[in-house]
Amino acid sequence: MKTVEAIIETNGEVHLVEPIHVLTPRRALVTILEEAPTVHDTALLSEAALAEDWNRAEEDAAWAHLQPAK
C-alpha cells in the first residue's frame, strides 16, 4: 500500500501531485481533506520537534519488539 497526494477539482477530476507507476490496474481509496495542503502543513512543522523524542535510545527500546529479528 502506498499513499500519494492528489488534488480533486470541483468537477470531481483527480490529479496526482506526482506521477506513480503500477504494473497492473489497482484499486484506490480517496480521502477528502478539509482544505488544500499548504507548505506550512502541521505534520511538516512538527517533524523536527517530534524527532527529538523519536531519536532517543529509550524510544528505540520501547518499539524494539516490533522490529524483525536480526
C-alpha positions in Angstrom: 0.0 0.0 0.0 1.2 3.5 -0.8 -0.3 6.9 -0.1 0.1 9.6 -2.7 -1.0 13.3 -2.7 -3.7 14.4 -5.2 -5.9 17.4 -5.9 -9.6 16.9 -6.5 -11.2 19.5 -8.8 -14.7 20.8 -8.1 -15.9 18.7 -11.1 -14.5 15.5 -9.4 -11.4 15.1 -11.5 -8.5 13.7 -9.5 -4.9 14.9 -10.4 -2.0 13.2 -8.7 0.7 15.7 -7.5 3.5 13.3 -8.5 3.4 10.6 -11.2 3.2 7.0 -10.0 3.8 3.8 -11.9 1.9 0.5 -11.3 2.4 -2.8 -13.2 -1.4 -3.6 -13.3 -4.6 -1.7 -12.7 -5.1 -1.0 -8.9 -7.9 0.0 -6.7 -7.6 3.2 -4.7 -9.2 4.9 -1.8 -9.7 8.6 -1.8 -9.8 10.6 1.5 -11.1 14.2 1.0 -9.4 16.6 3.4 -10.9 19.8 4.7 -8.7 22.1 2.8 -5.9 22.1 0.2 -2.5 21.3 1.5 -0.1 24.2 2.2 3.6 24.4 2.6 3.1 25.0 6.3 1.5 21.6 6.8 1.3 20.9 10.6 2.9 17.5 10.2 5.9 19.0 8.4 6.2 21.8 11.0 6.1 19.4 13.9 8.6 16.8 12.5 11.7 18.4 13.8 10.3 18.8 17.3 9.0 15.3 17.4 12.3 13.9 16.0 13.9 14.9 19.3 11.8 12.4 21.1 11.7 9.8 18.3 15.5 9.6 18.0 16.2 8.7 21.7 17.5 5.3 22.8 14.5 4.9 25.2 12.2 5.3 22.2 14.1 2.7 20.2 13.9 0.3 23.2 10.1 0.8 23.6 9.5 -0.1 20.0 12.1 -2.8 19.6 9.6 -5.7 19.9 8.1 -4.6 16.6 11.3 -4.8 14.7 12.2 -8.0 12.8 14.7 -10.3 14.5 18.3 -9.8 13.3 
